[in-house]
Amino acid sequence: MPRKKPFSVKQKKKQLQEKRIRKRGESPKRGNGGRDQRTDDGSSEGSADVELAAAKPRAMEMAVTTDQIKKGYDPNRYRLQFEKESSADIAERKKRAMQPYDPLPESALEVDLDDIYRPGSALDMPKRPGWDYKMSRQKVEAQEERMFAAYLENIFTNYPFKELSFFELNLETWRQLWRVLEMSDIILLITDIRHPALHFSPALYDYVIKDLKKHIVLVLNKIDLAPPPLVAAWHSYFSEKFPDVHIVCFTSFPNKGVADGEKPSSLLSRKRRKCFAAAGPLQLHAACEIICRSKVDLTKWKQKIEAEMKGEDSMASQVQMDHITHDPGTLKEHEFYKDGILTIGCVGHPNVGKSSLINGLCGRKVVSASRTPGHTKHFQTIFLTPTVKLCDSPGLVFPSLVNKQLQILSGIFPIAQVREPYTPVGYLAQRIPLVEILKVPHPNTDDQDPNPRWSAFDIRDAWAERRGFMTAKASRRDVYRAANNLLRLAVEGKLCLNMAPTGYHSNKAMWEKHPYTQEIVRIQEDQEDTDAVDDNQSELSFSDESDSQEGSSDSSPDDFLTAGSNKFALLGDC
């Protein structure tokens, strides 16, 4: 019996890819009698293209074609467009992080939406091309892939790669966004109140309002992480700039918000007590009633919200969830309020709290939530009541010109994939009193200067010493872990970097007396008494392993630091 020829996993994967292409009605490009054409170094052209695409995804230097999008096509993989930095680039950034920084004024925290997204430019969103019922599914998908390739090429042609932010390159993720937008009656665009300008894409707003002719509700989420005057300023900013949008303030952690006079160091020990009786469902219900105009019966939804506010959780068991990984009804015209059911689609950037918002609306955990961007892989539907259906979608990053360091600090980019975390730490230290918050001494104790200048390297060294982060073998300061931990604290909200609209700080006194500021304070105070969750389940982790810790609400940062640096320190109290 002849010996079987070895068949590698790579060859099997290529065989499946070619089979998928043939099903779409296209012929794969092959030469040399059906085999891959070999290059001078002995490798095949197909594998070389895949390796090139993985190592260097820049469309300006590598032509983005339909075949290249098909290669390595994984609908379950969450991918962000980023350039693999060379060792020289990283060394240069580390050198800059060693230099002392100068604190920036409060105006450096002010941003303008037009500077980030450049409305009307190539920084648009890919729109699903036209189709009709005579087209097959394979033909529709091939048309979408050609459109997406041209969309990427247009972006990289008009903007240098270093100016662009991280953004989504996975076509399947964009397809799921299209499905959610098409099947929904109302679109919830969820943003983080700390960085709402980063998360609000004018291209998406125009597409929903003008092309789909649907209503959009802007949710300013996590309002407990920002002072009420800032929440009121952002509410007014979006109301004036986008008059057709309905704005709702929301939080799944309804405890006392951040006050302007609060000491910065108290934020480290501050607890976000998780309570599914969220603040904001009544406002969202009122906005949906205005949009529906009695076309859908929403009385059970209101009764459910009122019951949860009173502490009754019996109606939470009525929530039904259905995971959807394949939508057989994609090629169908949308019918508003079909069968008397209101479909609400939740869209937004990663880590803005979409899944937590759905859990807060349902009154219990129905979808998995994580602080890691890209946790939700497929859109899923949840029946809140028999007449209200929610649709959760994966987080998706739109192309923009925002600073990459700010994207990392806002949680859009996975921190575990950051190769050089020191520059984001310096970016953060320039805009908030980081040394004052951490209460760390300068690592260079030999200096006699009472007010020494700090650099990002000094902060990471001092934090590693304070937390007891040491390497396993040499017992040196684990500076990478210390910098990584600071970035995680910023994403979690314990190191709050709150961006503001243009002109906020010059008119801060006016916003403190604004009527809507008092409304935000009232919303936060009304929910304090409904927070009835056990402390052991409600405390967020202070450590970088994201494990829960025990501690009282009036614990100081030093108490956490002592327990974190010496695991046996708590035994002394026994």
N, C-alpha and C positions, 0 to 999 in steps of 0.2 A: 504494500500500500504506500503510495507516494506521501512524502511528508508535507504537511500543510504549510502554506506560506504564512508567515507572521502578518497579522493585521493590527496595526497600532490603533490607539484611541483617537489620535489625530486623523488618521485615514477614515475611521468610522464617522467622526464628526463631519469631515468634508463630504463624505458620501451622503449623509443626511441633509446637509445643506444643499447639495446639488439636487437631491430628490425634492426638496421643498421648492427650489427654483423651477424645476420641471412642472410641478403641480400648478405653479402660477402662470404657466404658459410661456415661459422664457427658456432659452437654451443657454446653459452655462458656457462661458468662454474657456475652451480647452484646446490644447494643441498637442502635437506629437502622438497621434493615435489615441487620443482620449486620456493621455497621462499629463501630469503637470509638467510644464516646460522648466527645464533646469537652468539655473544661472551658473555663472563662472565658479562660484564657491561650492557648487553641488547642492544647494538648497533649492526647493521648488519656489516658483513665483508666488503661488498662493500663500504658502506659509510666510514668505518674506513680506507680503502685503499685510498679513495679519499682525506680524511682529512690528512692522512699521507703524500700523495704525494704533497699536497698543502703546508704543513708545513715544510717538509724536503725532498727536491728533490734530495738529494745526492745519486748517483747511487752506491757508495761504500757500503753504509749502507742499501740501499733499492734496491733490485734486480729490474732492469729495464726490464720489460717484455712487450710483445705486448699488453696484456690486460690493463696494467697500462697506456700505451700511449693512448689507446682508451678511457679510463675513463677521463671525463672532456675535451674531444676533442672539441676544438673550433677553426675552421680555420680562424676566423676573429680576434682572440686575438693575440696581439703581446707580446711574452713572452721572457724574458731573463733568463738564468740559473743563479741563485744566491742563496746563503745560507742565511737563516734568522738568523741574528746575535742575540745572546742572550744578555740579559741585562748586564751580566758580561763583555762580549766582548766590548759592547759599552761604559761601564763605564771605562774600561781600556784604550780605545782609547781616550776618553775625558781627562783622566788623563795625557796621553802623550801629548795631544794638549795644556795642560796648561804649559808645560815646554818650556822655551825659545829655539828658534831654531838658528842654525848657517847657514848663507847663504852658498850655495854651489858654486863651481867654474863653469865657462861656460861649461866645459867639461861634467858636469852632464846632460846637455841637448842633448848630443850626444847619439844616439841609433844605434844598428845594427839589421838588419832584422833577422839574424840567431838566435840571442838571444831571439827574441820575438816568432817566430813560430817554431823553431827547425825543419827545413825541413827533411823529411824522418822519423819523429817520429809518434806517435799516434795522434798528433795534425794535423790531415788531415781533409779533407772535405768529407762528406758522398756522395758517388757516386751512381747514380741510378743503381740498379741491372739490369742485362740483361733480355730481354723479347722478345717475338715473337708474331706474329699476331694470333696464336692459343690460346693465353692466354686471359682470360676475364679481364675486368677492375677490378673486385673485387679481382681476384687472383694477379694481378699486384700490387694493393695497399697493400694487405696483405704481399706480398714479400718485399715491400719497408719498411713496418713497422717493420718487423723482422730484416732487415738490419740495420735500424736506431737504434733499441734497442741494437744490438750488437756493433754498432759504439759508442754509449754513454758509454756502459759498458767498452769498451776497453780504452777509454780516462780516466775514473775515476779509472781504475785499475792501469794505468801506472803513473798517476800524482796525488799527494795530492790535495784535493779540494782547500785549501787555496792558492796554487800556481797558480791555473787556473784563467783566467780572466772570466768576464761575457761573455756568448755566447748563441746563439740561440738554444732553445730546441724544438721549434714548428716544427713538421715535415711538416706541410702544407706550412710554409714559405720556407723551403728547396725545396719542390716540385715546388713552383713557381720559384725559382732560376733555377731548372733543366729545366723548360719549357722555360724560357727566354733564357738560354744558347742553348737549342736545336733549337729553332725557329729563332735565330739570325744568321746573316751572319758575323757580326763584333761585338765584345764585347767591350763596353766601361767600363773599371774599373775606377771608379771615386774615388779619394782620396782628402783629405784636405791637403793643402800644409803645414799646421802647424804640422800635424802628419801623413805624408804619409806612414811611416814604419808600423804604427798600422793598416792601412787600406789595405795594399797590402799583400794578402795571397799567398805565393808560391805554396800552394796546388791548389788554383784556377788557377793560371798561368799554372801549369803543366797539369791540367785537360783540359783546353781550347786548349793549344798548342799541347799536345801529344795525348790526347784521342779524342777530338772532331775535331782536325786538322783545327782549325779556328784561325783567327787573333785577337789579343787583342790590344786595344789602351788604354794606361794609361793616364788618365786626371788628371793633377795636378791642382785642382780647388782652388778657393779663393786666387789667387796669389796676390790680393791687400792687404792681411793680413800678408805678409812676405816680407822682403827686397829682392831686385832682386838678390844679391849674393847668398842668401840661396836658392832661386828658381833654380838658375843655378847649385848649388851644388847637389841638389836632382835630377835634370835632368841628370846630369852626373853620379850620383850614380846608378840610375836605368838603364841607357843606358849600363853601363859596366857590371852590374850584370845580366841583362836580355836582351841579344842582340836582341831577336825576338820581343820585344815589341815596339810599336810606341808610342811616348810620345808627349802630347799636353798640353800646359798651357792655363788655362781658368779662367774666372771670370765673374760672372753675375753682379758685381758691379764695372764697369770699371772707377774708379777714381784713383787718385794718390796713389801709393803704400806706404808701410812703408819704411822709410829711416833709415839707420843705425845711423845717427846722430840726428834723431828726438827725442825730449824730451819724456820720457815715460809718463809724465802726460798729454801730448797732445792727447794721444790715447783715453782717456775717452770722450772727446768732439768731437772726430773725427766722421764724418758722412760717412756711406757707402750708397752713393746715388744709389738707385735701378734704373737700366736702362736695358731694354731688348735688347738694341743693345750691346750685350756682347762682351768681348774681347776674341778671340780664335776660333770663328766659321770658319774663313778662314783656320787656321792651321788644324782644324779637317777635313774640306773639302779636303784639300790637302792630308792628311793621308789616307782618304777613297778612293781618286782617285788612289793613289799608290797601294792600296790593290785590288781594283776592276779591274784595268787594262782595262778600257773602256768596261767592261761587263755590266755596268749600266750607263745610261745617267744622269749625275749629273749637267748639265748646269743650270737647273732651280734653283737648290739649291744655286749655286754660284751667280746667278742673284738676288736671294732673299737676300742673305747676303749683297751684294753690295748695294742693294736698302735700306736696313735697316741702313747701315753705312752712307748713304746720308740723312737719316731722312725720307725716304719714307716708310710708313707702309701699303700700299695698298695690298701688297702680304701676309701680316699676316693673312688676312681673309681666305686664302686658306687652312689653317691648319685645319685638321679634326681629331677628337679624338674619340676613342672607348674604353669604359671600358670593361675589360674581367675578369669575376669572375669565369668562368668555361670554360676550353679549351676542346672542343669536339674532337680536332684533335691531342691529345697528342701522341697517338700511331701511328705516321707516321714518315717515314724517312725524314730527312731534305734534301731539294733541294735548293742549293745555287742560290741566285738571281732569285727566282721563279717569273715568269711573268715580268721580268725586273725590279723588286723592290728590293732595298737594305734595309734589316732589321738590325737595329742597336739596340742592347740590352744594357741598362744602369744598371749596378750592382755596389754594394758597400755597405759599412757600413752605419748605420743610421747617419743622420745629416751631410753628406759630401757634400750635395748640388745637389743630382740627379735631383729632381724635378725643382730646380732653374736653373739647366743647360738646361733642356728641355725647360723651359720657355724662357731662353735666346736664344736658337737656333730657337724657333718658333717666337720670336719677340713680344710675348704677353703672358698673363697668360692663360695656357691651362690645367695645373694640379695644384692642391693645394699643397702648400709648408708650412712647419712649422719647428720651431726650436725644437719641441718636437720629440724625436726619436720614430720611429714606426708610423709616421703619415700616410704613404702610406701602405694600407692594402692588395691591390691586384695589380698585374701587369696590365698595360694598354697600349694600342697602340695609337700612334699619327702619322698621315701622315703629315710629314713636307712639302713634295712636292708629286706629283703623283708617283714619283719613289723612294722616301726615306721615310721609316717608322721607327719611334722611338718606343722603348718598355721600359717603366718605370717599375721597380720592387721594391718590399719592401726592406728596408734596412735590412741587415742580418749580424750578428756578428759572425765571425769565432773564433774557440777556439784558445787561445794563452796563453802566460805566461807574458803578459804585466801587469804592476801594475794597480790595480783597481782604485786607485786615479787618475791616468792619464786617464783612460777610462772615468771617471766622468767628468774631465776637458775638454776632447775632445768632449763631447756631445754624447757619445755612450750610456751611461746609463741615463735614465730619472732623472733629478735633483729632481723632485717632489717626487721620491721614495727613495731618499737618507735619511737614518735615522740619520746619524751623519755627518754633512757637515763640521765640523771643521778640521778634518784631511786633506781633500783635500785643504782647505784654507792654512794650514801649508805647504803642498806639493808645492803649488803655490808660497808661500812667500819665500821658500828656493831657488827658481830658477829664480824669477824675482824681481826687487825692488818694491815690492807691496806697502810698506809704502810710498815710494817716489812718486809713481803714485797716490795714494789716497790722499796724503797731509793731513794726519790726525795726531793730537798730541797723545802722549801716554796717555792712560786713567788714569794711576796712576800719577796724577799731583804732589803728595807729594814727589816723588823721586827727588832728587837734581842732579841726574846724567844727564849730558847734552846728553849723548848717551845711553839711556836705551835699554836694550835687550827686544825684542818683542817675543810674543808667538801667536799662532793662536787665543787664547781667547782674547788677547789684541787687535788684529786687528779687530775681530768681534765686540768687545765692542766699539772701536773707530769709526768704520763704522756705527754702529747703532746710536751712538750719533750724528755723522755728518749728516746722512740722516734723522734723526728724527724718526727712527723706534721704536715705543713704543707699549707695550701691551695695550689692551683696558681697562681692569679693574684696574690693579695695576699701570699702567703708568710707567712700568719699561722698560728697554732696551729690545727690541725684538731681541735677539742675533741670534736666529735661522733664522729669516727673513733676518738679515744682512748677515749671512754666505751664505744663499741660494742666495741672490742677488749677492754676489761676484762670486759664481759659474756660475750664468747666464751671468754675464759680461764676464767671461772667455770663455764661449761657444760662445757668440755673437762676440767675437774678440776684445772687448774693453780692455780686459786684455790679451794680446797676449802671449801665451806660445808656442814658436816655437822650435820644436825639430830639430836637425841637424844631418847629417850623421857623421860617425866617422872621426875625423881629420879635421873637418870644421874650428873650431876656431883657430887651429894652422896654418892653411893656409888661413886665412880670407883675407889677403892682396892680395893673388893670385886670389881668387874668385871675389874680387871687380874689378879686371882688366880683368876678363874673357870675351871673346867675346860674349858669350850667355847672360851675365849680361846686356850688352848694348842692346841686342835684347829684353829682358824683359822690360827694361826701355822704349824702343821704342813702344812696344805693349801697355803699360799703357798710354803713352803720346798721342798715336794716338787716343785713345778712350775718352780722357777728353772732347774734343769739341763736341762729339756726345751725351753727357749726358744731356738730355733735359726733365727732369721729375720735376714736381712741388715739392718744398721743403716739403710741408705738407704731401706728400705721400712718400717721399724718406727717411725721417729720421727714424733711428732705435730708439727704445725706450731706455731710460736710466734707467727707473724704472723697478721694477720686475714684474709689471703688463703687460708689453709689449705694452703700449699705446704710440702713437706718441706724440712728444712734439714739440713746436715751438722754434726756436732759430737760431741765425746767425751762419755762419760757423766759425767765429773767437771767439765764446764764450769759456770761460775758464771753467774748471771743477767746480770752485767755483760758477759760475753763475748757473750751473745745480743743484749743491748741495743746494744753497739757495732756489731756486724755489721748489726743491723736499722736503726740510724739512719744508717749510712754504708756503702753497698753496696761501696765501694772500700776499706774498712778492712782486709779480709782480704788485699789485694794486698801489704801491707807485710811479710807473712810469707814471701813468695816470694823 
